[in-house]
Amino acid sequence: MVPPVTFTLDFEDLRTSPTQESRIEYATSRILDRLAELDIRGTIFCVAEDAAQEPQLLRRMTELGHEIAVHGFQHIPIDLLGQPRFSEQTIRAKEMLEDLSGQEISGFRAPQFSIVPETRWAVDVLAEVGFTYSSSILPVATLMYGWPGTPTTPFRWPQGIVEIPCPVVRFMGVTIPYLGGAYMRVLPSLVRRRGMRTADPSSVLWTYCHPWEFDPDEPFYVYEHGGWLVSRIGWINRGGMLARVEQSLRAASGPPLREVVAGLSDLPVFDPEGSSSRHVPLQGRLRRKADA
């Protein structure tokens, strides 16, 4: 039996200049329209600054029954912010999105899954601000971020926050994400099907995608915090993303993550202070080298 899969969207506008054409309304509307046709509700992690520029889209998300959650005040990885700035921006983002949506915000997802050993202090901030769950851990190493050694099924941080890690699958000797982003767009569909079929019964499965992934006609540009290679990968198979997301949700779609978390109990606690796993994000290494 295929487990239910929750739809999640990272609502972000990665344009590097206001002179570039804004296509976020068009791209977001494509997926919202299809989800409405399929009667699917999900969780939309919003960059607060971008959501404030598109209040009509945010209203539509809430009217369609989607949960609104935080994806930062700006789309900047946590290690590039530092603790004081991250704390200030996270408070602002939560308050802004609650005012705009009329919802009580309980969920957080770090830009680029940037909660790693070096930024584990971010969990303290999330607890202080009042989040009840996070969806910020990528439990494998990647070109950008990742925290190998973290659980691949839901767990609690010592601070009490529930973590819903990114779904991964073992394929040809390598553990990889498979339900979102470039992995969903680029990898063969059999990888996704295998991941869903062999998922641990205690897993919480969710797709993750971004508005721009549904926009194959957007002119190419280099992401501010990505680099040329990562940016180029961001354009691969955008035309097929909508179909792949729909295929992942058709068998059994799950409710918004807030509702999933409410039904979880007896979760193991992961204490990073007792973990020997260490992983310095590649981007962080490059940034520090450039600043040296």
C-alpha positions as CSV (number, residue, x, y, z in Angstrom):
1,M,0.0,0.0,0.0
2,V,1.4,3.4,-1.0
3,P,1.5,5.8,2.0
4,P,-0.1,9.2,1.8
5,V,2.0,12.1,0.4
6,T,1.4,15.6,1.5
7,F,1.9,18.4,-1.0
8,T,4.2,21.2,0.1
9,L,5.3,24.3,-1.8
10,D,8.2,26.7,-1.0
11,F,6.8,30.0,-2.1
12,E,9.8,32.1,-3.1
13,D,10.8,34.5,-5.8
14,L,14.5,34.1,-6.6
15,R,14.8,36.9,-9.1
16,T,18.0,38.8,-8.6
17,S,16.7,42.2,-9.8
18,P,13.3,44.0,-9.7
19,T,13.8,44.7,-13.4
20,Q,13.3,41.0,-14.2
21,E,9.7,40.0,-15.1
22,S,7.8,38.7,-12.1
23,R,6.3,35.3,-13.0
24,I,5.5,34.1,-9.5
25,E,1.7,34.7,-9.8
26,Y,1.5,32.8,-13.1
27,A,3.6,29.8,-11.9
28,T,1.9,29.6,-8.5
29,S,-1.6,29.8,-10.0
30,R,-0.8,26.8,-12.2
31,I,-0.3,24.5,-9.3
32,L,-3.0,26.0,-7.1
33,D,-5.5,25.5,-10.0
34,R,-4.6,21.9,-10.3
35,L,-4.6,21.2,-6.6
36,A,-8.1,22.7,-6.4
37,E,-9.3,20.4,-9.3
38,L,-7.9,17.4,-7.4
39,D,-9.4,18.7,-4.0
40,I,-5.9,18.5,-2.4
41,R,-4.8,20.7,0.5
42,G,-1.2,21.1,1.5
43,T,1.3,23.3,3.3
44,I,2.8,26.4,1.7
45,F,6.1,27.6,3.2
46,C,6.2,31.3,2.4
47,V,9.1,33.7,2.2
48,A,7.4,36.5,4.1
49,E,8.9,39.3,2.0
50,D,7.6,37.7,-1.2
51,A,4.2,36.9,0.2
52,A,3.7,40.5,1.2
53,Q,4.2,41.4,-2.5
54,E,1.5,39.0,-3.6
55,P,-1.3,39.4,-1.0
56,Q,-3.9,38.2,-3.5
57,L,-2.1,34.9,-3.9
58,L,-1.8,34.4,-0.2
59,R,-5.5,35.0,0.2
60,R,-6.2,32.4,-2.4
61,M,-4.0,29.9,-0.7
62,T,-5.9,30.3,2.5
63,E,-9.3,30.2,0.8
64,L,-8.4,26.9,-0.8
65,G,-7.6,25.5,2.6
66,H,-3.8,25.4,2.5
67,E,-1.7,25.8,5.6
68,I,0.6,28.8,5.6
69,A,4.1,28.3,7.2
70,V,7.4,30.2,7.3
71,H,10.2,29.8,4.8
72,G,12.2,32.8,6.1
73,F,11.7,36.5,5.9
74,Q,14.0,36.5,2.9
75,H,15.3,33.4,1.0
76,I,18.7,33.4,2.7
77,P,20.3,30.2,4.1
78,I,20.6,30.3,7.9
79,D,24.4,30.1,8.0
80,L,24.7,33.3,5.9
81,L,22.4,35.1,8.4
82,G,23.9,34.3,11.7
83,Q,22.0,33.9,15.0
84,P,20.9,37.5,15.8
85,R,19.8,38.3,12.3
86,F,18.0,34.9,11.9
87,S,16.2,35.4,15.2
88,E,15.0,38.9,14.3
89,Q,13.9,37.9,10.7
90,T,12.1,34.8,11.9
91,I,10.0,36.7,14.4
92,R,9.2,39.3,11.7
93,A,8.3,36.6,9.2
94,K,6.0,34.7,11.5
95,E,4.2,37.9,12.6
96,M,3.8,39.1,9.0
97,L,2.5,35.9,7.7
98,E,0.0,35.5,10.5
99,D,-1.3,39.1,9.8
100,L,-1.5,38.5,6.1
101,S,-3.1,35.0,6.2
102,G,-5.2,35.2,9.4
103,Q,-3.8,31.8,10.4
104,E,-1.7,30.9,13.4
105,I,1.6,29.8,12.0
106,S,3.1,26.7,13.5
107,G,5.5,25.4,10.8
108,F,9.0,26.4,9.6
109,R,11.2,25.3,6.7
110,A,14.8,26.6,6.4
111,P,15.8,28.0,3.0
112,Q,17.8,25.3,1.2
113,F,17.4,22.9,4.2
114,S,20.1,24.9,5.9
115,I,19.7,23.6,9.4
116,V,23.0,21.6,9.7
117,P,25.3,20.9,12.7
118,E,26.8,24.4,12.4
119,T,23.4,26.1,12.6
120,R,21.7,23.8,15.1
121,W,21.3,26.9,17.3
122,A,18.4,27.7,14.9
123,V,16.2,25.1,16.7
124,D,16.5,27.1,19.9
125,V,15.3,30.2,18.1
126,L,12.4,28.3,16.5
127,A,11.3,27.1,20.0
128,E,11.6,30.6,21.5
129,V,9.5,32.1,18.6
130,G,6.7,29.5,19.1
131,F,6.9,27.0,16.2
132,T,5.6,23.5,16.9
133,Y,7.3,21.8,14.0
134,S,10.0,22.1,11.4
135,S,10.6,20.6,8.0
136,S,14.2,21.7,7.6
137,I,16.4,18.6,7.8
138,L,17.9,16.9,4.7
139,P,19.3,13.7,6.3
140,V,22.0,13.2,3.6
141,A,24.9,15.2,2.2
142,T,24.3,17.1,-1.0
143,L,26.1,19.8,-3.0
144,M,24.3,22.5,-1.0
145,Y,23.3,21.4,2.5
146,G,22.6,18.3,4.5
147,W,23.0,16.6,7.9
148,P,23.9,12.9,7.5
149,G,23.2,10.9,10.6
150,T,19.9,12.6,11.5
151,P,16.8,10.4,11.6
152,T,15.0,9.8,8.3
153,T,11.6,9.5,10.1
154,P,9.9,12.1,12.3
155,F,11.6,13.0,15.6
156,R,11.6,15.6,18.3
157,W,14.4,18.0,19.1
158,P,15.3,18.3,22.8
159,Q,13.5,21.7,22.7
160,G,10.2,19.9,22.0
161,I,9.8,20.8,18.3
162,V,8.8,18.0,15.9
163,E,11.0,17.6,12.9
164,I,9.6,16.1,9.7
165,P,12.8,15.3,7.6
166,C,12.9,15.3,3.9
167,P,12.0,11.9,2.4
168,V,15.0,9.9,1.1
169,V,15.5,6.6,-0.6
170,R,18.4,4.2,-1.1
171,F,19.0,3.7,-4.8
172,M,22.0,2.1,-6.5
173,G,24.1,2.4,-3.3
174,V,23.3,6.1,-2.7
175,T,20.8,7.7,-0.4
176,I,19.0,10.6,-2.1
177,P,15.9,12.8,-1.8
178,Y,13.3,11.9,-4.4
179,L,10.0,13.7,-3.8
180,G,10.9,17.2,-4.8
181,G,13.1,19.8,-6.4
182,A,15.7,18.8,-9.0
183,Y,15.5,15.2,-7.8
184,M,11.9,14.9,-8.8
185,R,12.4,16.8,-12.1
186,V,15.6,15.0,-13.2
187,L,15.6,11.4,-11.8
188,P,13.6,8.7,-13.5
189,S,10.1,8.2,-12.2
190,L,11.0,4.7,-11.0
191,V,13.2,6.2,-8.3
192,R,10.1,8.1,-6.9
193,R,7.9,5.0,-7.1
194,R,10.5,2.9,-5.3
195,G,10.9,5.5,-2.6
196,M,7.2,5.6,-2.0
197,R,6.8,1.8,-2.1
198,T,9.6,1.1,0.3
199,A,9.1,4.0,2.7
200,D,9.4,3.2,6.4
201,P,5.8,2.9,7.8
202,S,6.7,5.6,10.3
203,S,7.8,8.1,7.6
204,V,5.9,11.2,6.7
205,L,6.1,11.7,3.0
206,W,5.8,15.1,1.3
207,T,6.6,16.6,-2.0
208,Y,8.4,19.9,-2.1
209,C,8.5,22.2,-5.0
210,H,8.8,25.9,-5.9
211,P,6.7,28.1,-8.2
212,W,9.5,28.6,-10.7
213,E,9.6,24.8,-11.2
214,F,6.3,25.0,-13.0
215,D,7.4,27.8,-15.4
216,P,9.5,26.4,-18.3
217,D,9.4,29.7,-20.2
218,E,11.1,31.8,-17.6
219,P,14.4,33.3,-19.0
220,F,17.5,31.8,-17.4
221,Y,19.5,33.7,-14.7
222,V,21.9,32.8,-11.9
223,Y,20.4,32.5,-8.4
224,E,21.9,34.8,-5.8
225,H,22.8,32.0,-3.4
226,G,23.2,29.2,-5.9
227,G,25.8,29.6,-8.5
228,W,25.7,28.8,-12.2
229,L,25.5,25.0,-11.9
230,V,22.8,24.9,-9.3
231,S,20.9,27.6,-11.3
232,R,21.2,25.6,-14.6
233,I,19.8,22.5,-12.9
234,G,16.9,24.6,-11.8
235,W,15.7,24.8,-15.4
236,I,15.8,21.1,-16.2
237,N,12.5,19.5,-17.0
238,R,10.3,22.3,-15.6
239,G,7.7,21.4,-18.2
240,G,7.3,17.9,-16.7
241,M,7.1,19.0,-13.0
242,L,3.3,19.4,-12.7
243,A,2.7,15.9,-14.0
244,R,5.2,14.4,-11.7
245,V,3.8,16.1,-8.7
246,E,0.3,15.0,-9.6
247,Q,1.4,11.4,-10.1
248,S,2.9,11.5,-6.6
249,L,-0.3,12.7,-5.0
250,R,-2.9,10.7,-7.0
251,A,-2.6,7.4,-5.1
252,A,-3.1,8.9,-1.6
253,S,-2.7,12.6,-0.7
254,G,-2.0,13.5,2.9
255,P,-3.3,16.5,4.8
256,P,-1.3,19.7,5.5
257,L,1.7,19.0,7.7
258,R,0.2,20.8,10.7
259,E,-2.6,18.2,10.8
260,V,0.0,15.4,10.3
261,V,2.0,16.6,13.2
262,A,-1.0,16.8,15.4
263,G,-1.5,13.1,15.0
264,L,2.0,12.1,15.9
265,S,3.0,10.7,19.3
266,D,5.8,8.8,21.0
267,L,8.5,10.3,18.7
268,P,12.1,9.6,19.5
269,V,14.3,12.5,20.6
270,F,17.4,13.4,18.5
271,D,20.0,15.2,20.5
272,P,22.6,16.8,18.2
273,E,25.0,17.3,21.1
274,G,25.3,13.5,21.4
275,S,25.8,13.1,17.6
276,S,29.3,12.8,16.1
277,S,28.0,13.5,12.6
278,R,29.5,16.6,11.1
279,H,29.0,18.2,7.7
280,V,30.1,21.6,6.6
281,P,27.9,22.8,3.7
282,L,29.8,23.2,0.5
283,Q,28.3,26.6,-0.1
284,G,29.4,27.7,3.4
285,R,33.0,26.5,2.7
286,L,33.0,28.5,-0.5
287,R,31.6,31.6,1.1
288,R,34.2,31.5,3.9
289,K,37.0,31.0,1.5
290,A,35.8,33.9,-0.6
291,D,35.6,36.1,2.5
292,A,39.1,35.1,3.7
